[in-house]
Amino acid sequence: MEGRILTHKHDRLDWRLRKFRNGKKDYHPIDPNWETGRYMICHCKARANLPSKLLIFDIVYLGRNGRVRSAFKIERTRGRGAKRIFYFKKFVFAPSKEHYYVLFHKIIHPPMGSKLSETKVEDLLSKLKKAGYLEYNSGEIPKNINLDDWDAMKMQARHELGRRHYCP
């Protein structure tokens, strides 16, 4: 299965969470939506054009280091164009704030994501497993996450659905 790398914003206190604090124009509290198994707002061009049955690697930057925060397989889609929604049943997630896999040492942000061959996807999944990443079902809370922060992130995502979003 091929893959794509899509970059996202992160929370300032825990890079593994979506950027949900301090409601400014550059925050992104909704995607990837691990709690519902949906990817529905960010990267409009990618959602409109990418095929289903693709593995998405969710990358966040700390400095110039592109860390893998999560990954998920698009199981099915619904809708068209910018309103297209990706659905996923499972996701892999970084084990802790201190343990992670750095994929890039430079900033890369193409709107359609960087394409990965099937071989590269398999290699990257193997590296994530060695780095301690765990697989979860959508809706499951990853280990070592502050539950109050997780709940606040979810509440902010619910609040923001339907509002204008500024992600390319």
N, C-alpha and C positions, 0 to 999 in steps of 0.2 A: 504494500500500500504506500502510495506517495504521501508526502506531508508538506505543510506550509508553516513557516515561522511568522507569527504576528506579534507585534510589540504592543505593550499596554502600559498604563500608568500604575503606580503602586502607592500604598499607604506609607506615610512618613515614619510611622512607628513599627510597622511590621510589613516588610516588602512583599510578603506572601499574600497580603490582602489587597483588594481593589482600592483605588484611591477614592475614599468616601468621606474624609474629614474636610472641614473648611470649604463649604460649597462654592467654589470659584469656577470660572469658565473652564479651567483645564483639569477638572476632576472627572473621574470615570467610575462611578459606583456600580455599574450594571454588569459589564462583561469581563471575563467569562462568568456566567451565572451558574456556579457549581451547585448551588442549592436547588435549582430547578432543572438543571441539565439543558440549558438553552444558551445560545449565543445569538443575541438579537438586535444589538444597537451599534456596536463598534465596527469599524472597517466595512463600510457600506459597499464599496466596490468589490471587496473580496467576497462578502456574503452574496452579492448579486451574481458573481461569475464563477466562483469555485465549485468544482463537482462535489457531490456527496461521497461518502466512503473515503474520506480524507482524514489524515491525522493532523491536528492543529497543535503546534507547540507555542505556548503562551510565554513570551519573553518580557522581562522587565529589566530596566537598566539602573544600576547603581554605579555612578561614575560612568566609565566607559565599558564596564563589564555587563554583558547581556546574560542574565541568569535565567535558567528555565524555572518558571514558577509552577506551571502545570502543563498537562497535555491531555487531549481528548480526541476521540474518534467521532467524526460526524456520522451518525447512524441514519438520519433522514433529515429532510428539509421541508419547509412549508412556506408558501408565499413566493413572490417574485421581486426582482430588483432590490432596492434598498430596504424593502420590508420583509425580505427573505429571512427566515429563522433557521439556524442550525440546531439540531437536537442531538444530545449525547447521553449515554447511559452511565458511563464510567469516566473517571479522570484519574491521572496520576498527579501527585502533589509533592512539593518540596518538604522534606522531613522536619526541618526546623529553620530558624533564622540563621543559624550558624552553619548548617550543612546544605549544600546546593551544588549545582553543576553550572559552570560558566561556559556558555556556548560561543560567545563573541567577546573580543577585547576591543571592539570598535562599535560605534553606533550605526545600525542599519535599520531603515524604516521604510521599505517600499510599500505602497498602499495595498498591493495584492499579496504581500508577504513574500518571503524568500522561499523558493521551491526546493524541496528535498526529494531525492530519489528514494525508491523502496529500500535500497541498500543503506543509504544514510539514515533513514528512519529507523531501521532495525538496529543499526550501530548506536544511534542516539538513545533509543529505548534501553539498550543494554547498559549504556553508561549511566543512565538515570537510575536503573535498578541497583547498580553497584554503588551509587552515591546515596542510596537509602530511600529513594522516592517510593511512596506507597500508592497502591491503587485503591480508590474509593468508589462507591456507588454515588450517583448524583443524589444530592440531598443529605449525604453523610458529611459530618464535620471532621475535617482532617485533624490528626493528632497534633499536640503542641500548639494549638491555636487558643488565644484568649477568647473564651466564650462570650464575654461582654462585647468585645470588638467584633466578633463574627455576627452577633445579633444586631449590633449597630450598623454594620455594613449591609446586612440584609434589609433592614428597615430603610436605610437611605436609598437602596436600589428600588424598593417598592415605591418610595416617595417620588423618585425621579422618572419612573416609567411614564411615558406620554409627554414628557417635557422635551424641549429642543436639546439635541445632543451635538457636541462640537467635534466629534471624532471624524477623521477623514474616511 
